[in-house]
Amino acid sequence: MKRDYKDFTIGITFFFLFSTIFMFGQNETNGSKVDGGWYAYSKNDVQNPCISAAEYARLENEINVNLEKIGLANRPANTALTTSLNWPLRPATGFSQCEYHFIGAYVDQNIAASAVQDYNCENNTYDGHQGTDIAIWPFGFYKMDHSQVEVIAAADGTIVQRADGNFDRNCGSNTLTANSIIIQHADGSYALYWHMKNGSVTSKTVGQTVVAGEYLGVVGSSGSSSGPHLHFEIRTSTATNSYKDPFSGTCNLLNGSSWWATQKPHTNPAVVKVSVNTTDLASPACPTTETPNESDSFTIPFQGAGLAPGYAKFYIFQREATVGTSVDLKILNPDGSTFNSWTYPISTFYKVSYWGFSKVLPTTPGIYTFQATYNGITCSKIFQIQNLLGITTNEPTDLVLYPNPTNDQLHLTGNAVENGIYSLSLMTISGQIIKTERFEIQNNELGKSISVAEFPSGIYFLVVTGPNSKVIKKISKQ
């Protein structure tokens, strides 16, 4: 079915009109209020492109000058090679969101003025657009500030242009310079990586080489940008008009085949993120950083701002959800049984949307899971319930875990601990058990060292279960 994206966009090269437009649902699910709707974002257009004609001309000259300097000006293209592109973004180490982006605009295939068409014969583009705009979502400025989504080389090549040190909190069209990298591939083609975060661009310089998957920078909002995103552009020469569309499709008039090693779908429905929140999320106007109001720990009794006593907000963030489908949502007990479950039907197509559900929290201490299953794929978030003293259940009051954060070793010590056989589990933030061990305590003293050196940086939970006690500790691995 052809979708008219104009119904849902007021113009992006990317990101949001950071004052979120709330479209409150009228329905109730399992007796709880549902709020949310379309997540509004602004979009560049032909009058406000992310790279202007003047900047394209400057870039073309800069690249040619640099090619002369590094001795590549007259190097013939190796037509026997064909560049194959990998995805140019990746989550930073420790960042565990299920998905993190949507496509704000594809290459415009219709060269007629005031008419647009993307490679799939739809209109997810703007007039004259020469690249693919990949917006990070939700909370783009929060992601940028915390360097959560990195730009990486889509293919091997040589750096032929580099810019850094430029302001990166732009909200619309301007004449400011973007932080950027341009790479020439062995077949003579070029990839442009645009709008990166100030100070994040690789320290490599013009003339040095990179390999596919190598770090180039962090997604930002520098240059003529309406919010954090990557403008990714492919061309076959230094000439501005040699641009191509890396996506293959019925309406791609620029090239007959895909440049991607694995091409992503044009429309890619998914639950991007789930979260458990102390109150409503807050998305102030661009460029103020958003306040997600998320938490992975709730102390009982709990009272969230604007919520009924004992309730929290459970949010899902969706991309291009299909009308007529539904999302299955559950809150799971520590043993995997269901504490609460409900469904949310999709009745309207939105490019990106969010939905918040006010649900009562469990009161028994332990580690719980909030999950959303859509199209057979589950996105989950674990959270902890603890009592007023912060003790999970019969926890020894003099138990000490150090150092935390740690790089390689954790030490767990305690006195007056009950003797007996104990089990130890190390869990990821998504609830996956990655290390288990059994040990015995004698003489009522605990002294245990735990290696975490082999695991990537991030947040983990350590669960120690004894004869009559259970200890749950949050760990930060650096």
Secondary structure as GFF3:
##gff-version 3
##sequence-region A 1 478
A	DSSP	three_ten_helix	5	7	.	.	.	ID=ss1
A	DSSP	beta_strand	28	29	.	.	.	ID=ss2
A	DSSP	beta_strand	32	38	.	.	.	ID=ss3
A	DSSP	alpha_helix	53	69	.	.	.	ID=ss4
A	DSSP	beta_strand	89	91	.	.	.	ID=ss5
A	DSSP	beta_strand	101	105	.	.	.	ID=ss6
A	DSSP	beta_strand	132	136	.	.	.	ID=ss7
A	DSSP	alpha_helix	140	145	.	.	.	ID=ss8
A	DSSP	beta_strand	149	152	.	.	.	ID=ss9
A	DSSP	beta_strand	157	163	.	.	.	ID=ss10
A	DSSP	beta_strand	179	184	.	.	.	ID=ss11
A	DSSP	beta_strand	190	196	.	.	.	ID=ss12
A	DSSP	beta_strand	209	210	.	.	.	ID=ss13
A	DSSP	beta_strand	215	218	.	.	.	ID=ss14
A	DSSP	beta_strand	229	235	.	.	.	ID=ss15
A	DSSP	three_ten_helix	240	242	.	.	.	ID=ss16
A	DSSP	beta_strand	243	244	.	.	.	ID=ss17
A	DSSP	beta_strand	270	277	.	.	.	ID=ss18
A	DSSP	beta_strand	297	299	.	.	.	ID=ss19
A	DSSP	beta_strand	311	319	.	.	.	ID=ss20
A	DSSP	beta_strand	326	332	.	.	.	ID=ss21
A	DSSP	beta_strand	338	345	.	.	.	ID=ss22
A	DSSP	beta_strand	352	360	.	.	.	ID=ss23
A	DSSP	beta_strand	366	374	.	.	.	ID=ss24
A	DSSP	beta_strand	377	386	.	.	.	ID=ss25
A	DSSP	beta_strand	400	402	.	.	.	ID=ss26
A	DSSP	beta_strand	409	415	.	.	.	ID=ss27
A	DSSP	beta_strand	420	428	.	.	.	ID=ss28
A	DSSP	beta_strand	433	441	.	.	.	ID=ss29
A	DSSP	beta_strand	445	451	.	.	.	ID=ss30
A	DSSP	beta_strand	458	465	.	.	.	ID=ss31
A	DSSP	beta_strand	470	477	.	.	.	ID=ss32
###
